């Protein structure tokens, strides 16, 4: 298998895992994932990404406090939320949501069940670990963009080690709480979280896969 084929296999196998077994990931595996991910490019080699990673009781303490906070506070992300999802972007977003609801048996229009499932974000989908991903505020959108590359590399390296992941912007909605809980400096943006662990493949939430746009939908060739 060529290097590209290996990379493509990892990309195609990776999915957003929404149910985990309780088994912890060994420290050496987590370090190997970060060791691989740190080689992604960044502007001027700034390497703006930093992680806070929980394990053991720290995950459960955070999970419980985050759930309580999310039910009682207004979202306050460090980066502004998207203004909207126009056109095809909204179509893809809705399709993903419908696939999830179909997989777990939520009927269209069942707001109570949808709200329960939404709170799974703050339960970290039962994952035994979460990585809080931050970047320096001074580096602005470009620091955030570079860190996004690190998030992708983390997820692919985890997949290569048999570890499932789900990057979560929802956690960033509670940035003030997350910053206080982990004593994260004010000069760092809380961009997202990555919940991770070993997938519970018997859970229905892990039983669907989203589609991807074709190459022809992505490239606009210019010859002159």
PyMOL commands that set and color helices and strands:
alter all, ss='L'
color gray80, all
select helices_A, chain A and resi 3-13+27-37+43-45+57-70+88-104+111-119+124-126+137-160+170-182+204-206+215-218
alter helices_A, ss='H'
color red, helices_A
select strands_A, chain A and resi 50-53+129-136+164-168+188-197
alter strands_A, ss='S'
color yellow, strands_A
deselect
rebuild
show_as cartoon
